[in-house]
């Protein structure tokens, strides 16, 4: 083993690099970010809300309950810009705007998706599904429910008038 170390010490830099594996990925960048620690990716969305907006909202709530601004920003890991922007949105009293800022708009509710779709998106979806499928499963099915409800209401009204 000492002989191997001795031989490595006598080699040139180029020869040494060939014999010793590099901790980089080939382009000079360390495989792990360069600091020996693994970086865990954090998702920007958490339960349908923007993580940064939630942090700023929490900081605003802390300030409203008496905490100093700097401390609230530090505790929530947010920044001054996000804090003051969200405080302005909340101060406006516009709940729809606040929801738009916090929420991503992503939904798994079919009615909401259809309602918010553009006309060309609806046409594309109808063509992909097929007009018979759309008619049978959406329009005709809804008409049968409406017809049954209307008939039940008429029967109840007729009975009440007797």
MARVEX-871960 format. One record per atom (N, C-alpha, C, O): residue number from 1; residue in one letter; atom name; x, y, z. Coordinates in steps of 0.05 Angstrom, whole numbers, plus 32768, in hexadecimal, padded with zeros to 4 digits. Layout:
residues N
NUM|a|CA|X|Y|Z
...
This chain:
residues 162
1|x|N|8010|7FE8|8000
1|x|CA|8000|8000|8000
1|x|C|8011|8019|8000
1|x|O|800C|802C|7FF1
2|x|N|8026|8019|8010
2|x|CA|8038|8030|8010
2|x|C|8045|8035|7FF5
2|x|O|804A|804B|7FED
3|x|N|804B|801F|7FE7
3|x|CA|8056|8021|7FCD
3|x|C|8043|802F|7FBA
3|x|O|804C|8040|7FA9
4|x|N|8029|8028|7FBC
4|x|CA|8015|8035|7FAA
4|x|C|8014|8052|7FB0
4|x|O|8013|8062|7F9D
5|x|N|8013|805B|7FC9
5|x|CA|8013|8077|7FD0
5|x|C|802B|8085|7FC6
5|x|O|802A|809B|7FBB
6|x|N|8042|8078|7FC9
6|x|CA|805C|8083|7FC0
6|x|C|805B|8087|7FA1
6|x|O|8064|809C|7F98
7|x|N|8050|8074|7F93
7|x|CA|804E|8076|7F76
7|x|C|803B|808D|7F6E
7|x|O|8040|809C|7F5B
8|x|N|8025|8090|7F7D
8|x|CA|8012|80A5|7F77
8|x|C|801F|80C1|7F7B
8|x|O|8019|80D4|7F6C
9|x|N|802F|80C3|7F90
9|x|CA|803C|80DD|7F95
9|x|C|8050|80E5|7F80
9|x|O|8055|80FC|7F7B
10|x|N|805B|80D2|7F72
10|x|CA|806F|80D7|7F5D
10|x|C|8062|80DC|7F42
10|x|O|8070|80E5|7F2F
11|x|N|8048|80D7|7F3F
11|x|CA|803B|80DB|7F25
11|x|C|8034|80F8|7F20
11|x|O|8033|8108|7F32
12|x|N|8031|80FE|7F07
12|x|CA|8029|8119|7EFF
12|x|C|800B|811D|7F05
12|x|O|7FFD|810A|7F0B
13|x|N|8002|8136|7F04
13|x|CA|7FE6|813C|7F09
13|x|C|7FD4|812E|7EF6
13|x|O|7FBF|8123|7EFE
14|x|N|7FDA|812D|7EDD
14|x|CA|7FCA|8120|7EC8
14|x|C|7FC8|8102|7ECE
14|x|O|7FB3|80F6|7ECC
15|x|N|7FDF|80F6|7ED4
15|x|CA|7FDE|80D9|7EDA
15|x|C|7FCF|80D4|7EF3
15|x|O|7FC1|80BF|7EF5
16|x|N|7FD2|80E5|7F07
16|x|CA|7FC4|80E2|7F21
16|x|C|7FA5|80E2|7F1C
16|x|O|7F97|80D2|7F28
17|x|N|7F9C|80F5|7F0C
17|x|CA|7F7F|80F7|7F07
17|x|C|7F74|80DE|7EF9
17|x|O|7F5D|80D7|7EFD
18|x|N|7F85|80D1|7EE9
18|x|CA|7F7C|80B9|7EDC
18|x|C|7F79|80A2|7EF0
18|x|O|7F67|8091|7EED
19|x|N|7F8A|80A1|7F04
19|x|CA|7F8A|808B|7F17
19|x|C|7F76|808F|7F2E
19|x|O|7F6C|807B|7F38
20|x|N|7F6F|80A8|7F35
20|x|CA|7F5D|80AD|7F4B
20|x|C|7F42|80B6|7F40
20|x|O|7F42|80C9|7F30
21|x|N|7F2C|80AA|7F48
21|x|CA|7F12|80B1|7F3E
21|x|C|7F0B|80CE|7F47
21|x|O|7F11|80D6|7F5D
22|x|N|7EFE|80DC|7F35
22|x|CA|7EF7|80F8|7F3A
22|x|C|7EDC|80FA|7F49
22|x|O|7ECA|80EA|7F43
23|x|N|7ED9|810C|7F5B
23|x|CA|7EBF|810F|7F69
23|x|C|7EAC|8121|7F59
23|x|O|7E97|8129|7F63
24|x|N|7EB3|8126|7F3F
24|x|CA|7EA1|8137|7F2F
24|x|C|7E93|8126|7F1B
24|x|O|7E99|810E|7F17
25|x|N|7E80|8132|7F0D
25|x|CA|7E70|8124|7EFA
25|x|C|7E7A|8126|7EDD
25|x|O|7E6C|811F|7ECA
26|x|N|7E92|8130|7EDA
26|x|CA|7E9E|8132|7EC0
26|x|C|7E9F|814E|7EB4
26|x|O|7EAF|8153|7EA2
27|x|N|7E8F|8160|7EBE
27|x|CA|7E8F|817B|7EB4
27|x|C|7E99|818F|7EC9
27|x|O|7E94|81A7|7EC7
28|x|N|7EA6|8185|7EDD
28|x|CA|7EB1|8196|7EF2
28|x|C|7E9E|819A|7F0A
28|x|O|7EA6|81A6|7F1E
29|x|N|7E86|8191|7F07
29|x|CA|7E72|8195|7F1D
29|x|C|7E73|817D|7F2F
29|x|O|7E72|8166|7F26
30|x|N|7E74|8182|7F49
30|x|CA|7E73|816B|7F5C
30|x|C|7E58|815D|7F5A
30|x|O|7E44|816A|7F55
31|x|N|7E58|8143|7F5E
31|x|CA|7E40|8133|7F5C
31|x|C|7E2B|813B|7F70
31|x|O|7E13|8137|7F6B
32|x|N|7E33|8146|7F86
32|x|CA|7E20|814B|7F9C
32|x|C|7E1C|8169|7FA2
32|x|O|7E14|8170|7FB8
33|x|N|7E23|817A|7F8F
33|x|CA|7E20|8196|7F93
33|x|C|7E39|81A3|7F9E
33|x|O|7E3B|81BB|7FA1
34|x|N|7E4D|8193|7FA4
34|x|CA|7E67|819D|7FAC
34|x|C|7E6B|81A0|7FCA
34|x|O|7E82|81A5|7FD3
35|x|N|7E57|819C|7FDA
35|x|CA|7E5A|81A0|7FF6
35|x|C|7E58|8187|8007
35|x|O|7E58|8187|801F
36|x|N|7E55|8171|7FF9
36|x|CA|7E54|8157|8008
36|x|C|7E38|8151|8013
36|x|O|7E35|813C|8020
37|x|N|7E24|8162|800D
37|x|CA|7E09|815D|8017
37|x|C|7DF6|8158|8000
37|x|O|7DF9|8164|7FEB
38|x|N|7DE3|8146|8005
38|x|CA|7DCF|8141|7FF1
38|x|C|7DB9|8156|7FF2
38|x|O|7DB0|815C|8008
39|x|N|7DB2|8162|7FDC
39|x|CA|7D9D|8176|7FDB
39|x|C|7D82|8169|7FD6
39|x|O|7D7F|815B|7FC2
40|x|N|7D6F|816D|7FE8
40|x|CA|7D54|8162|7FE4
40|x|C|7D43|8177|7FD7
40|x|O|7D3F|818D|7FE1
41|x|N|7D37|8170|7FC0
41|x|CA|7D26|8182|7FB2
41|x|C|7D0C|8186|7FC1
41|x|O|7D00|8174|7FCB
42|x|N|7D04|819F|7FC2
42|x|CA|7CEA|81A6|7FCF
42|x|C|7CD7|81AE|7FB9
42|x|O|7CDE|81BD|7FA7
43|x|N|7CBF|81A4|7FBA
43|x|CA|7CAB|81AA|7FA6
43|x|C|7CA0|81C6|7FAB
43|x|O|7C9E|81CE|7FC2
44|x|N|7C9A|81D4|7F96
44|x|CA|7C90|81EF|7F99
44|x|C|7C72|81F0|7FA0
44|x|O|7C68|8204|7FAA
45|x|N|7C65|81DA|7F9D
45|x|CA|7C48|81D8|7FA3
45|x|C|7C44|81C5|7FBA
45|x|O|7C50|81AF|7FBB
46|x|N|7C34|81CD|7FCE
46|x|CA|7C2E|81BD|7FE5
46|x|C|7C10|81BC|7FE9
46|x|O|7C04|81D1|7FF0
47|x|N|7C04|81A5|7FE5
47|x|CA|7BE7|81A2|7FE8
47|x|C|7BD7|81B6|7FD8
47|x|O|7BC3|81C1|7FE1
48|x|N|7BE0|81BB|7FBF
48|x|CA|7BD2|81CD|7FAD
48|x|C|7BD7|81EB|7FB1
48|x|O|7BCB|81FB|7FA4
49|x|N|7BEA|81F1|7FC3
49|x|CA|7BF1|820D|7FC8
49|x|C|7C0E|8212|7FC2
49|x|O|7C1F|8200|7FC6
50|x|N|7C14|822A|7FBA
50|x|CA|7C30|8232|7FB5
50|x|C|7C3F|8234|7FD0
50|x|O|7C36|8243|7FE1
51|x|N|7C54|8225|7FD3
51|x|CA|7C63|8224|7FEC
51|x|C|7C6D|823F|7FF4
51|x|O|7C6C|8247|800C
52|x|N|7C78|824F|7FE1
52|x|CA|7C83|826A|7FE8
52|x|C|7C6D|827C|7FF2
52|x|O|7C71|828C|8004
53|x|N|7C55|827B|7FE5
53|x|CA|7C3F|828C|7FED
53|x|C|7C35|8283|8009
53|x|O|7C2E|8294|8019
54|x|N|7C35|8269|800F
54|x|CA|7C2D|8260|8029
54|x|C|7C40|826A|803F
54|x|O|7C37|8272|8054
55|x|N|7C5A|8269|8039
55|x|CA|7C6E|8274|804C
55|x|C|7C69|8291|8051
55|x|O|7C69|829A|8068
56|x|N|7C65|82A1|803C
56|x|CA|7C60|82BD|803F
56|x|C|7C46|82C2|804E
56|x|O|7C45|82D4|805F
57|x|N|7C31|82B2|8049
57|x|CA|7C18|82B5|8057
57|x|C|7C1B|82AF|8075
57|x|O|7C10|82BD|8085
58|x|N|7C2A|829B|807B
58|x|CA|7C2F|8294|8097
58|x|C|7C3E|82AB|80A5
58|x|O|7C39|82B1|80BC
59|x|N|7C52|82B7|8097
59|x|CA|7C61|82CE|80A2
59|x|C|7C4E|82E5|80A8
59|x|O|7C50|82F2|80BC
60|x|N|7C3B|82EA|8095
60|x|CA|7C28|8300|8099
60|x|C|7C17|82FA|80B2
60|x|O|7C11|830C|80C2
61|x|N|7C0E|82E1|80B5
61|x|CA|7BFD|82DA|80CC
61|x|C|7C0D|82DE|80E6
61|x|O|7C02|82E7|80FA
62|x|N|7C27|82D7|80E6
62|x|CA|7C37|82DB|80FE
62|x|C|7C3A|82F8|8105
62|x|O|7C39|8300|811C
63|x|N|7C3E|8309|80F0
63|x|CA|7C40|8326|80F5
63|x|C|7C26|8331|80FF
63|x|O|7C26|8342|8111
64|x|N|7C0F|8327|80F4
64|x|CA|7BF5|8331|80FE
64|x|C|7BF0|8329|811B
64|x|O|7BE0|8336|8128
65|x|N|7BFE|8314|8124
65|x|CA|7BFA|830B|8140
65|x|C|7C0F|8318|8152
65|x|O|7C10|8311|816A
66|x|N|7C20|832B|8147
66|x|CA|7C32|833A|8159
66|x|C|7C4F|8335|8155
66|x|O|7C5F|8342|8162
67|x|N|7C57|8323|8144
67|x|CA|7C74|831D|8140
67|x|C|7C81|8332|812E
67|x|O|7C73|833C|811C
68|x|N|7C99|833A|8134
68|x|CA|7CA7|834D|8122
68|x|C|7CAA|8341|8106
68|x|O|7CAD|8329|8102
69|x|N|7CAA|8352|80F1
69|x|CA|7CAB|834A|80D5
69|x|C|7CC4|833A|80D0
69|x|O|7CC3|8324|80C4
70|x|N|7CDB|8344|80D8
70|x|CA|7CF4|8336|80D2
70|x|C|7CF4|831A|80DE
70|x|O|7CFE|8307|80D1
71|x|N|7CEA|8317|80F6
71|x|CA|7CEA|82FD|8103
71|x|C|7CD7|82EA|80F5
71|x|O|7CDD|82D2|80F1
72|x|N|7CBF|82F4|80ED
72|x|CA|7CAC|82E3|80DF
72|x|C|7CB7|82DA|80C4
72|x|O|7CB3|82C3|80BC
73|x|N|7CC4|82EC|80B6
73|x|CA|7CD0|82E5|809C
73|x|C|7CE5|82CF|80A0
73|x|O|7CE7|82BD|8090
74|x|N|7CF6|82D3|80B4
74|x|CA|7D0B|82BF|80B9
74|x|C|7D00|82A4|80C1
74|x|O|7D09|828F|80B7
75|x|N|7CEC|82A4|80D3
75|x|CA|7CE0|828B|80DC
75|x|C|7CD2|827B|80C6
75|x|O|7CD1|8263|80C6
76|x|N|7CC7|828A|80B3
76|x|CA|7CB8|827D|809D
76|x|C|7CC9|8278|8084
76|x|O|7CBE|826E|8070
77|x|N|7CE2|827F|8085
77|x|CA|7CF4|827B|806E
77|x|C|7CE9|8287|8055
77|x|O|7CE9|827B|8040
78|x|N|7CDF|829F|8057
78|x|CA|7CD5|82AE|8040
78|x|C|7CE6|82C7|803C
78|x|O|7CFB|82CA|804A
79|x|N|7CDF|82D8|802A
79|x|CA|7CEE|82F1|8026
79|x|C|7CDC|8309|8028
79|x|O|7CC3|8307|8029
80|x|N|7CE8|8321|802A
80|x|CA|7CD9|8339|802E
80|x|C|7CC6|833F|8017
80|x|O|7CAF|8347|801C
81|x|N|7CCE|833A|7FFF
81|x|CA|7CBD|833F|7FE8
81|x|C|7CA3|832E|7FE9
81|x|O|7C8D|8339|7FE5
82|x|N|7CA6|8314|7FEE
82|x|CA|7C8F|8303|7FF0
82|x|C|7C7D|830B|8007
82|x|O|7C64|830B|8004
83|x|N|7C89|8312|801E
83|x|CA|7C7A|831A|8035
83|x|C|7C69|8332|802F
83|x|O|7C50|8332|8034
84|x|N|7C75|8347|8025
84|x|CA|7C67|8360|8021
84|x|C|7C52|835E|800A
84|x|O|7C3D|836A|800B
85|x|N|7C58|834E|7FF6
85|x|CA|7C45|8349|7FE0
85|x|C|7C2D|833B|7FEB
85|x|O|7C16|8342|7FE4
86|x|N|7C31|8326|7FFB
86|x|CA|7C1A|8317|8005
86|x|C|7C0A|8328|8019
86|x|O|7BF2|8326|801A
87|x|N|7C18|8339|8029
87|x|CA|7C0A|834A|803C
87|x|C|7BF9|835E|802C
87|x|O|7BE3|8365|8035
88|x|N|7C02|8368|8016
88|x|CA|7BF2|837A|8005
88|x|C|7BDA|836C|7FFA
88|x|O|7BC4|8378|7FF9
89|x|N|7BDD|8354|7FF1
89|x|CA|7BC7|8344|7FE6
89|x|C|7BB2|8340|7FFC
89|x|O|7B9A|8344|7FF8
90|x|N|7BBB|8337|8014
90|x|CA|7BA8|8333|802A
90|x|C|7B9B|834C|8032
90|x|O|7B83|834D|803A
91|x|N|7BAA|8362|8032
91|x|CA|7B9F|837C|803A
91|x|C|7B8A|8387|8027
91|x|O|7B79|8397|802F
92|x|N|7B8B|837E|800E
92|x|CA|7B77|8387|7FFA
92|x|C|7B5B|837D|8000
92|x|O|7B47|8388|7FF7
93|x|N|7B5A|8366|800F
93|x|CA|7B40|835B|8015
93|x|C|7B34|834A|7FFE
93|x|O|7B1E|8340|8001
94|x|N|7B43|8348|7FE9
94|x|CA|7B39|8339|7FD1
94|x|C|7B40|831B|7FD5
94|x|O|7B56|8312|7FD0
95|x|N|7B2C|830B|7FDE
95|x|CA|7B31|82EF|7FE4
95|x|C|7B36|82DF|7FCB
95|x|O|7B45|82CB|7FCC
96|x|N|7B2A|82E7|7FB5
96|x|CA|7B2F|82D9|7F9C
96|x|C|7B4C|82DC|7F93
96|x|O|7B59|82C9|7F8A
97|x|N|7B57|82F4|7F96
97|x|CA|7B73|82FA|7F90
97|x|C|7B85|82EA|7FA3
97|x|O|7B99|82DE|7F9A
98|x|N|7B7F|82E9|7FBC
98|x|CA|7B8F|82DA|7FCF
98|x|C|7B8F|82BC|7FC8
98|x|O|7BA4|82B0|7FC9
99|x|N|7B78|82B1|7FC1
99|x|CA|7B77|8295|7FB9
99|x|C|7B87|8290|7FA0
99|x|O|7B94|827C|7F9D
100|x|N|7B86|82A4|7F8D
100|x|CA|7B96|82A1|7F74
100|x|C|7BB3|82A1|7F7A
100|x|O|7BC3|8294|7F6C
101|x|N|7BBC|82B1|7F8D
101|x|CA|7BD8|82B3|7F94
101|x|C|7BE1|829A|7FA2
101|x|O|7BF7|8290|7F9C
102|x|N|7BD1|8290|7FB4
102|x|CA|7BD9|8278|7FC4
102|x|C|7BD7|825E|7FB4
102|x|O|7BE9|824E|7FB4
103|x|N|7BC0|825B|7FA6
103|x|CA|7BBA|8241|7F99
103|x|C|7BC7|8240|7F7E
103|x|O|7BCD|8254|7F71
104|x|N|7BCB|8228|7F75
104|x|CA|7BD8|8224|7F5B
104|x|C|7BC3|8223|7F44
104|x|O|7BCA|8226|7F2D
105|x|N|7BAA|8220|7F4B
105|x|CA|7B96|821D|7F36
105|x|C|7B92|8201|7F2E
105|x|O|7B7F|81FA|7F1F
106|x|N|7BA4|81EF|7F37
106|x|CA|7BA1|81D3|7F30
106|x|C|7B8A|81C7|7F3F
106|x|O|7B86|81CC|7F57
107|x|N|7B7A|81B7|7F32
107|x|CA|7B63|81AA|7F3F
107|x|C|7B5F|818F|7F33
107|x|O|7B67|8189|7F1C
108|x|N|7B52|817D|7F42
108|x|CA|7B4B|8163|7F37
108|x|C|7B2C|8162|7F34
108|x|O|7B21|814C|7F30
109|x|N|7B1F|8178|7F38
109|x|CA|7B02|817A|7F35
109|x|C|7AFB|817E|7F18
109|x|O|7B02|8193|7F0C
110|x|N|7AEE|816B|7F0C
110|x|CA|7AE8|816B|7EEF
110|x|C|7AD7|8184|7EE7
110|x|O|7ADD|8191|7ED3
111|x|N|7AC3|818A|7EF7
111|x|CA|7AB2|81A1|7EF0
111|x|C|7AC2|81BB|7EF0
111|x|O|7ABF|81CC|7EDF
112|x|N|7AD4|81BE|7F03
112|x|CA|7AE5|81D6|7F05
112|x|C|7AF8|81D7|7EED
112|x|O|7AFB|81ED|7EE1
113|x|N|7B03|81C1|7EE5
113|x|CA|7B15|81C0|7ECE
113|x|C|7B06|81C7|7EB5
113|x|O|7B10|81D7|7EA4
114|x|N|7AEE|81BC|7EB1
114|x|CA|7ADE|81C2|7E99
114|x|C|7AD6|81DF|7E99
114|x|O|7AD8|81ED|7E84
115|x|N|7ACD|81EA|7EAF
115|x|CA|7AC4|8205|7EB1
115|x|C|7ADA|8219|7EAB
115|x|O|7AD5|822D|7E9E
116|x|N|7AF3|8213|7EB3
116|x|CA|7B0A|8224|7EAE
116|x|C|7B19|821F|7E94
116|x|O|7B2D|822C|7E8F
117|x|N|7B0F|820C|7E85
117|x|CA|7B1D|8205|7E6B
117|x|C|7B15|821A|7E56
117|x|O|7AFF|8225|7E56
118|x|N|7B28|821E|7E44
118|x|CA|7B23|8230|7E2D
118|x|C|7B12|8221|7E18
118|x|O|7B13|8208|7E18
119|x|N|7B04|822F|7E07
119|x|CA|7AF3|8221|7DF3
119|x|C|7B02|820E|7DE2
119|x|O|7AF8|81F8|7DDC
120|x|N|7B1B|8215|7DD9
120|x|CA|7B2A|8202|7DC8
120|x|C|7B32|81E9|7DD8
120|x|O|7B34|81D4|7DCC
121|x|N|7B37|81EC|7DF2
121|x|CA|7B3D|81D4|7E02
121|x|C|7B25|81C2|7E05
121|x|O|7B28|81A9|7E04
122|x|N|7B0D|81CE|7E08
122|x|CA|7AF5|81BE|7E09
122|x|C|7AF0|81AF|7DEF
122|x|O|7AE8|8197|7DF0
123|x|N|7AF4|81BC|7DD9
123|x|CA|7AF0|81AF|7DBF
123|x|C|7B04|8198|7DBB
123|x|O|7AFC|8183|7DB2
124|x|N|7B1D|819D|7DC3
124|x|CA|7B31|8188|7DC0
124|x|C|7B2A|8170|7DD2
124|x|O|7B2C|8159|7DC9
125|x|N|7B21|8175|7DEB
125|x|CA|7B19|815F|7DFD
125|x|C|7B02|8150|7DF1
125|x|O|7B01|8137|7DF2
126|x|N|7AEE|815E|7DE6
126|x|CA|7AD6|8151|7DDB
126|x|C|7ADE|8140|7DC3
126|x|O|7AD4|812A|7DC0
127|x|N|7AF1|8149|7DB2
127|x|CA|7AFA|8139|7D9B
127|x|C|7B09|8121|7DA4
127|x|O|7B06|810B|7D99
128|x|N|7B1A|8124|7DB9
128|x|CA|7B29|810D|7DC3
128|x|C|7B17|80F8|7DD0
128|x|O|7B1B|80E0|7DCC
129|x|N|7B03|8101|7DDF
129|x|CA|7AF0|80EE|7DEC
129|x|C|7ADC|80E2|7DD8
129|x|O|7AD3|80CC|7DDB
130|x|N|7AD5|80F2|7DC4
130|x|CA|7AC1|80E9|7DB1
130|x|C|7AA6|80F6|7DB9
130|x|O|7A9F|80F6|7DD0
131|x|N|7A98|8100|7DA4
131|x|CA|7A7F|810E|7DA9
131|x|C|7A6A|80FB|7DB5
131|x|O|7A5A|8104|7DC6
132|x|N|7A6A|80E2|7DAD
132|x|CA|7A56|80CF|7DB9
132|x|C|7A5C|80CB|7DD6
132|x|O|7A49|80CA|7DE6
133|x|N|7A75|80C9|7DDE
133|x|CA|7A7C|80C5|7DFA
133|x|C|7A73|80DD|7E0A
133|x|O|7A68|80DA|7E20
134|x|N|7A79|80F6|7E00
134|x|CA|7A71|810E|7E0E
134|x|C|7A53|810F|7E11
134|x|O|7A49|8115|7E27
135|x|N|7A45|8109|7DFB
135|x|CA|7A28|810B|7DFC
135|x|C|7A1C|80F6|7E10
135|x|O|7A0C|80FD|7E21
136|x|N|7A25|80DD|7E0D
136|x|CA|7A19|80C7|7E1E
136|x|C|7A20|80CA|7E3B
136|x|O|7A0F|80C7|7E4D
137|x|N|7A39|80D1|7E41
137|x|CA|7A42|80D0|7E5D
137|x|C|7A3F|80EB|7E6C
137|x|O|7A3F|80EC|7E84
138|x|N|7A3C|8100|7E5D
138|x|CA|7A3A|811A|7E6A
138|x|C|7A1E|8127|7E66
138|x|O|7A10|812D|7E79
139|x|N|7A17|812C|7E4D
139|x|CA|79FF|813B|7E47
139|x|C|79E6|812A|7E4C
139|x|O|79D4|8132|7E5C
140|x|N|79E4|8112|7E40
140|x|CA|79CD|8101|7E44
140|x|C|79CA|80F8|7E61
140|x|O|79B4|80F7|7E6B
141|x|N|79E0|80F2|7E6D
141|x|CA|79DF|80EA|7E8A
141|x|C|79D5|8100|7E9B
141|x|O|79C5|80FB|7EAE
142|x|N|79DD|8119|7E96
142|x|CA|79D4|8130|7EA6
142|x|C|79B6|8135|7EA0
142|x|O|79A7|813D|7EB2
143|x|N|79AE|8131|7E87
143|x|CA|7992|8136|7E80
143|x|C|7980|8121|7E8E
143|x|O|796A|8129|7E96
144|x|N|7988|8108|7E90
144|x|CA|7978|80F4|7E9E
144|x|C|7975|80FB|7EBB
144|x|O|7960|80F8|7EC6
145|x|N|798A|8105|7EC8
145|x|CA|7989|810D|7EE4
145|x|C|7976|8125|7EE7
145|x|O|7966|8125|7EF9
146|x|N|7977|8138|7ED5
146|x|CA|7966|814F|7ED6
146|x|C|7949|8146|7ED1
146|x|O|7937|8150|7EDF
147|x|N|7944|8134|7EBE
147|x|CA|7929|812A|7EB8
147|x|C|791E|811C|7ED0
147|x|O|7906|8120|7ED7
148|x|N|792E|810B|7EDD
148|x|CA|7924|80FC|7EF5
148|x|C|791E|810F|7F0C
148|x|O|790A|810C|7F1A
149|x|N|792E|8123|7F10
149|x|CA|7929|8137|7F25
149|x|C|7910|8147|7F1F
149|x|O|7900|814C|7F31
150|x|N|790D|814F|7F06
150|x|CA|78F5|815F|7EFE
150|x|C|78DC|814E|7F02
150|x|O|78C8|8158|7F0C
151|x|N|78DD|8135|7EFA
151|x|CA|78C5|8123|7EFD
151|x|C|78BE|811F|7F1B
151|x|O|78A7|811F|7F22
152|x|N|78D3|811B|7F2B
152|x|CA|78CE|8118|7F48
152|x|C|78C2|8131|7F54
152|x|O|78B1|812F|7F66
153|x|N|78CC|8148|7F4C
153|x|CA|78C1|8161|7F56
153|x|C|78A4|8165|7F4E
153|x|O|7894|816E|7F5E
154|x|N|789E|815E|7F35
154|x|CA|7883|8161|7F2B
154|x|C|7870|814F|7F3A
154|x|O|7859|8156|7F40
155|x|N|7879|8136|7F3F
155|x|CA|7868|8123|7F4E
155|x|C|7863|812D|7F6A
155|x|O|784C|812B|7F74
156|x|N|7877|8137|7F77
156|x|CA|7874|8141|7F92
156|x|C|7861|8159|7F93
156|x|O|7851|815C|7FA5
157|x|N|7863|816A|7F7F
157|x|CA|7852|8182|7F7D
157|x|C|7835|817A|7F78
157|x|O|7822|8185|7F84
158|x|N|7831|8166|7F67
158|x|CA|7816|815C|7F61
158|x|C|7809|8150|7F7A
158|x|O|77F2|8155|7F7F
159|x|N|7819|8141|7F88
159|x|CA|780F|8134|7FA1
159|x|C|7808|8149|7FB6
159|x|O|77F4|8147|7FC5
160|x|N|7818|815F|7FB7
160|x|CA|7813|8174|7FCB
160|x|C|77FA|8184|7FC4
160|x|O|77EC|818D|7FD6
161|x|N|77F4|8186|7FAB
161|x|CA|77DC|8195|7FA3
161|x|C|77C2|8186|7FA7
161|x|O|77AD|8192|7FA7
162|x|N|77C3|816C|7FA9
162|x|CA|77AB|815B|7FAD
162|x|C|779F|815E|7FC7
162|x|O|778B|8152|7FCD
